[in-house]
Every structure is written in C-alpha cells, then in structure tokens.
Amino acid sequence: MFAAWAPKGGQLYYESLDGHLQVVDYSVNGTTFEAGKPRLWSNRQVQNIFKSNMTIAPDGRHFAIFEPLETGKAAPKVALLMNFLDELKPRLP
C-alpha cells in the first residue's frame, strides 16, 4: 500500500488493499494528528506492481496511475518526451 500527501496539505491519498484510491482528510493540532474517515476517491483500480504505482499532480486534483491490464489485451504504448523545455523554447514567442 502506497500513499501520497496532497501538495496543499489537509489530505492523504492512498491505495486500499483492494487496489482503489482512497482519500482521508486530516489536521494537525500541536503535536496531535487527527484523521477523518477515509473515503473512495476514484472507482478506477490501481495495478499492484509492488512499488509506488501512483503519483499526484502539483494541483492536487489529478493522478497518474498504472491501471490493471485487461486479460487478452495488448499492453498500452507509452511515449516519453525528453527535454520537453528545450523542444518548447524555440516555439514560444
């Protein structure tokens, strides 16, 4: 099970044992950590790959996750763009 703190604080996201993203609100009062009731954040399931399989965007509203592959389907193709800013600079005014 892996967790990610919300960038702006106040929430902790984690993968539940059944592979779903959960969120729990929290607060810190002095030296006391107080957690609310966990709730489902998304119905989409996260693939169990035995290491961190999710990351939260800086806006705190989006995740990148590994979803389980459907039986009999080919693995999705992934494209990585290297040196994105170097590619972008000549195209900007």
HELIX and SHEET records of a PDB file:
HELIX    1   1 PHE A   84  LEU A   88  1                                   5    
HELIX    2   2 LYS A   89  ARG A   91  5                                   3    
SHEET    1   A 4 ALA A   3  TRP A   5  0                                        
SHEET    2   A 4 GLN A  11  GLU A  15 -1                                        
SHEET    3   A 4 HIS A  20  ASN A  29 -1                                        
SHEET    4   A 4 THR A  32  ALA A  35 -1                                        
SHEET    1   B 4 ALA A   3  TRP A   5  0                                        
SHEET    2   B 4 GLN A  11  GLU A  15 -1                                        
SHEET    3   B 4 HIS A  20  ASN A  29 -1                                        
SHEET    4   B 4 ARG A  39  GLN A  45 -1                                        
SHEET    1   C 2 MET A  54  ILE A  56  0                                        
SHEET    2   C 2 PHE A  63  ILE A  65 -1                                        
END                                                                             
